[in-house]
Amino acid sequence: MEDWTEKYRPKTLRDIVGNERAISTLRAWAERWNQGKTPEKRAVILSGKPGTGKTSSALALAHDLGWTILELNASDARNESSIKRVATAGAVNETFDNLGGFTPSRQGGRKLIILDEADNLYEKLDRSEGESDLGDKGGKKAIIDTIKITKQPIILIVNDYYALTKGGGESLKQLCTVIQFYEVHSHHIIELLKRICREENVIADIRLLKTIADRSKGDARSAVNDLQSLCFNRKQINLQDMDALGYRDRETLIFDALREVFKTKSFQNSRECMRNVDVQPEMLLLWISENLPREYLDIEDLVRGYDGVSKADVFFGRVKKGRAYELWSYACDLMSGGVSVAKTHTYGNTRYAFPQWIKEMKSNQSTRMLRDGVVKKISKLNHTSNQKTKEVILPHFQSLFRNNPRFACKMIKSLDLSESEAKYLLGEKYLHKMKDIVQCAEKTDEKQGEIQVESVVNIKNEEEKVSNDLKQPSIFDF
């Protein structure tokens, strides 16, 4: 299933929702480059929360002006040598466009150098022996040096402006124009969701779209992801379907956390990102397990990744069984940092999927509720625990229920089973036996009725006999 955030990513600046002032400032800065005039500040920093349109605005700007894009994101090596080899070389040299044509910079031929997630760059320059060259070490210094000599426009995209400019990044405050992106207003998000529903031929309750927009807290990407999750294999959605999204966090998106785990090799960054997501760790484990084979295409990377996931699952099991909550941190580190450092390759953009297990649990929720209701009734009758009834007694009980109409009839009356519970015990394959059970119940009612009538007649006869005996003369009569 195609990721809707990519499918409906704005192609031009006109399609960006919200942040009109930021878009206007960005366009004015770019127009100076396009007119052959180098701006006083040759780079801009797009700062704001995830999902506010920063990356989409940069890509749409390049599309509108016909600029070639040179992008470095978290999936690329962004250390000092890599940035100098790619970004710096691109910043000072002319280049061919995507179609193979050549237009000099003085005639409007430009490259837009985009460094996404620039606030995750490291400053440390030294590298220990044998350490991989895939990290971001020295990247911040290399970016500063590149901005000072660039002949091409540069855009830095960050979620945390302070993280970019602290320490060795202090000079970026003077070298760059800062453009702040704010949370997108809910009515803009609603219009976006309505347009996507029209394109996908989905009938959606407007109250549902409003709820999604309000819960997204100004994050358009989060809202689109929520809508796609609800529309999986469905063409009509309503307000009741929001229950499936009850666990989602909005401050740090799960999709962003997954990118942090899968795209970087930083144990610490991955660990901290996961800890900032206000979602149960067991739920995060499901997301990572579902998307691990989508990301790690190398079989050795996949094996090492699943090794971390499986060990995390073992620790979670021990936490739950023995209340050993001190093991929780080990499980979280294994499923986040452990998975991050398991890879030896870098991979391109990946479309992450909603955990299939969650969807299946949502789809059979009513069946599980029926099962739990039946289990409680059987447990009460047999004086056994719900767990033992579910695991041991229920399978045998179902077998008897399906193959013995008299037993089924008796249990329906003894346990006061509803029609839905009776059908659950029979299962789809044996529903045709429901007729036999009903007939058996009717015969039982008739026999019980005959016994009851006979009992009433006998009681009346006894009463009459006693009454007649009392009327006979007695020796005590005078």
N, C-alpha and C positions, 0 to 999 in steps of 0.2 A: 504494500500500500504506500503510495507516494506521500512524502511529508508535505502537508499543506502549507507549512510555514515557508517552504521553498517554492512550492507550486504557485502560491499567491504572494510571493515577495514582490514589492513594488518595482516596476521597471523604470519609472521616471520619478522625478521629484514631485510632480503633480499628484502622484498616487500615494505619497507618504501621508499617513494619518496623524494629525496633531503636530505640535512643535513648529508652527508656522514661522515664528521669529527665528528659531535656530536654522531652519531651512533657508530663510532669506539671507541670514548672515553667511552661511556656507556658500550659497550661490554667488553672493557679492565677492567673496574671497576668490572663488574659482574664476569669475569673470575677469579679474585682473590678470590671472595667469593666461587665460584664453586670449586676451588682448595683447599678449607679449610683454606685459608689465609685471615684473617680479614684485610681489607684495613685500611690505616691510618684514612681515613674519611669514616665513616660507612654509610653515607647517601649522596645522590646526589640531586641536585635541577635542574630540567629541566625547563628552563625559555625561554619564547618566545611568540609571538603573537598566537591567536587562529588559529587552522587549520594547524599548521606547523608540526604536527606529534608527539607531546610530549606524550600524553596518549597512542596512538597506539604503540609507541616505547617501553613504559614500559610494556604493555601487551604482545607485540611480544617477548620481552626479556624473560619474564617468560615462554612463550610457547617454545621458543628455548631451554631453559635450564631445562625444566621440573619442574619449581618451582611452588608451590602453591601460589595463589594470595590472599592477604588480602587487600581489597580496601575500603577506606572511601572517599566518594565524597560529593558534596553539598547537596544531598538528605538525607544524614545521619546526626544524631546528632553528633557533633564533639566538645563537650565541654570537660572540663578537665576529668570529671569522665568517660565519654564514651570512650575517647581515652585511658585512663589508663586501662579500662576494656577490650577493644578490641585490640588496637595497641600495647600497652605496654606489655600486657599478651602474645600476639603473638610474640613480639620481643625477649622475654627472655625464652620462652618455646618451646619445640619440639612439633610437631603436625603431624597428619596423612595427607596424600595427598588426592586429590579429589576422588581417587579410593579406599580409605580405607587402603592403604598400609602405612607402616612406614619405613622411612629411616632417620637415625640420621644425624645431620648437618655435623659431621665429615666425613660422607660418601657421602656428596653431597646433602642431603635432605634439601632443603631450602624453606623458605617462603619469598615472596616479598611483603613488606608492602607499599602500594601506597596510598598517600594522595593527591587527586586531588583538584584543586582550593585552594591550601593551603594559597594563598595570601588573602583569604577572612576570615581568622580566626580572632576572637576577642581576646583581651588580658584581658579584664575586668573579674575579678574572682568572685565578689560578685553577688548575684542574689536576686532580690527583692522578697518579699513574694507573692506567688501565680503565679510567672512567670514560663512559660514552661521550661522544661529541654531540649528542642530541639535545643537551640542555640549553638554557637561555643565558649562560654565564657571560658576563661582559656585554650583554645585549643593550643595556641602557646607555652605556658609554658610547657604543657604536652608533646608536640612533642619534645621540647628541652631535657627534662628529659629522654624521651624514646631513643633518639639518643645516649645519653651518655652511656646507659647501654645495647643497643641492641646487640643481637647475630645473628640477621637476617638483610638482606639488606633492606634499606628504600629509597623510591623515593618520593620526594615532587615535585608537578607539579604546576607551577605558570605562570600567564600572566604578572604579575608585580612583579619583583624581589624586588624592593624597598619596596612595601607594605608588603612583608613577613619579611624583615630584619629590618624594622624601629622599634623604641621603644624597646620592650622586645625581639624582634627577632634578635637583633644585634649579639648575639653569634652564630647564624646559619652560619654566614660568615666563622667562623673558624671551625665549625663542619661538614660542607658539601662541596662537590665538585660541583661547578656550571658548568652546561653544557648548552650552549646557542643554541637554535634552531632559525634558520633564515627563512625568507620567502622562499617558494619553488619556484624554477625557473619555468617560464611559460612552457618551453618545457617538463619538467617532468609532469606538470599538464595535458598538452595536451595528452601525452601518456596514462596517467591514464584515462582520459575521453574517449579516443578511445577504450581502453580495456573494459570499462564499456558498451559502445555502442555495442561492439561485443557480450558481454555476454547477453545483453538485446535485441539483434536483432533490434537495432535502426539504421536507416540510417541517419547520421548527416553530414551536410556540414562542411568541415574542417575549413572554415572561421568562422563558428559559434563557434566551439570548441576553436579556437585561441582567439576569442573575449571573451569568458567566462573565459579563463585562464588569459588573460590580465586584465580583470576587477576584478578578484578575488584578485589581489595584493598579490600573494604568498600564499593565503589561500586555500589549497587543499579541505578542508571540505566545504568551501563556494562554490567552483566550482562544487563539486559533488551535493550539494543541488540545485544549479541553473540548472544543467543538468536534475536532476530528476523533477524539476518543469516544465521544457519545455517539457519533455517526457510524461507528464501525459496523459494517454489514446491516445498516438500517437506513431507511429513507424517511422516517418520521420520528421526531423526538419531542418530548414534552417535559414539563417541569419536574415530574417525579423521577426522571432519569438523572437528576443532579446528585442523587445519593451515591452514585459511582465515583464522584469526584470529591467526596467528603474529606479524604485524607490529604489532598494536594496542598502543597505549601506555595506561597506566592513570593516570599522575600528572596529565596534562593531557589530557582527553578530546578526541578529534577533533571530536566534535559540539559541544563547548564552544568549541573553536577556530574552528569554522565560524561559530558565532553571533557570536563576537568580530569576525570579518572582515566578515560580512554585515550585522550590526546596528549597528555603530558607524561613525563617520567619523574615528576617531582613527588616523592612520597609525602612530604610535608604539606604541599599545596592540596593534593588530593585528599589527604586526611582532614585538613581544616575545612575544605569545601563541604565534605560530607557531614561534618559536625555542625555546620551552619544551616543545614536543611532540617526544618522542623517536621520530620517524618519518622515514623518508627523504623529503626535500623533493619528489622526483618523485612519491611516493605521495600526498602532500598536494595536489599539483597536480591529481591525478586526482579527489580529493574535491571540490575547489573547482570544477573544470570540470564535474563531474556535477551539482552543486547550484546553480550560478550561474543557470541559467534558471528554476529553481524559486523563487529568491529575488527576482531583479531582473525584475520584471514590465514595467517601462517599457523600451521597445525601445532608447532612447538609453543608459540605464544599462547594459543588457545588452551593447550594442556596446562601450562603454568598458571594461566589466569583462572581456570576452573579449579586448580589445586587450592588457590587462595580462597575462592568462593566456597568450596566444600569444607575447608577447615573452619571458615567463618560460620558455616551452618552448624558444624559440630559444637562450636563454642556457644552459639545461641541455644542449642538444644540443652546443653549443660546448665546454662543460665536459667532456662525455663524449668528444667526438672529439679535442680538442686538449689534454686534461688542463689546461685553463685554469681551475683551481679558484678563482681570484680573482673569476671571474664568478658564482660560486655565490650570493654575497650579493645581487647585483643581481637574480638570478632570484627569490630568496626575498622580497625587498622588493616586486617587481612583483606577485607572486601573492598577497601578503597586504595590505600597505598600499595598493598600487596598486588592488586590487579594492575595498578599503574606501572610498577617496575617489572612486571612479568614479561612485557613486550620487548622485542629487539628490533622491531620495525616501526616506522611511522605510516599511518594510513590516512587516506583522504577523507572527504566528507562522508558521513554515514547517516542513514535515516533510522533513527531509533524508534522502537515499537513499544506500545503499551503491553505490560506483562499479560500473556495469554491466560495464565492461571487466574488472575483477577477477573478477567472477563468471564471465564467459565464459572467461577464462584458466584458471580453476579447473576449469570443466566440460570443456574440451578438453585438459587436461594430458596425459592418456594418449596422445592423438593426436600431440601435439607430441613426446612422448618417442619414439614410433615413428618419426616423421619424422627426428628427430635421429640415431637409430640407423642408419637407412637412409643418411642423408647421410654419416655417418662411413665406412660401408663403401664407398660409391661413391667418396668422396674418396680413400680408400686405394688403390682399384683404378686410378683415373685420375691419381693424384699431383696432386690439386688441393686448394685450401683448402675448408674446410667452407662458408664464406660464398659462394664462387663456385659450389660444387656446389648449394647450396640455391637460389640466385637464378637461375642460368643452366642448369645441367645437369639438375637434378631434373625440371622440367616436361617436357623432351624425353624424358628417361628414362621417365617415367610414361606418356607417349603411346605410346612403343614397347612398353612392358610391357603395355599394355592391348590393343594391336592386333596384336601378333605373339606368338602362343603359344610359338613356338620360341625367340624372344629371351627371353621371360619364363622359360621353362624353363631356358635356359642361365644366366641371371643368378641364378636361385634357387640353382643349384648353385655358381656361381662366387663369389657373395657370401655363401653360406651363410645365405640369408634364412629367417627363421622364417615360420610360417603367418600370424601377425599382421602381420608386415612386408609379406608378399606381398599380403594383403588391403588394407593401407593404400595400396600402390602402385596397386592396381586401383581402389579407391574403391567406394562403395556402388553406384554406377550400373553398374559393370562386374564385380560379384562373380560374375555368372552365367558369366563366362569362366574361372573357376577350374577348372571341369571340363575344359575344353580343355587347360589348362596341365598338369593332372595326367595326362591321357591322353598328351600329348606327352612328358612325363617318363618314363612307363612304356614307350613305344615306344623312346625313347632308351636306356633301361636294357637292353631286349631286344637292340637292335642291338649295344650295347657288350658284352653277354654273348656274342653269337655271334662277335664279333671276338676276344674273349678265348679262346673255345674253339678257334677255328680257329688262333690263334697257338700255343696249347699243343700241338695236334696236329702242326703244322709243326715245332715245336722237337723233339718226340719223334722224328719221322721223320728229321730231320737227325742226331740222336744215334745212331739205329740204323744209318744209312748210314755214318757215321764208324766205328762199331764193326765193321761188316762189312768195310770196307776194311782195317782193321787186321789182320783174320784172314786175308787173302789172302797166298800165298807171295811173298816178296821176293827180289831178286837178292842181297841181303845175307844171306839165310838160308843156313847151312852144314849 
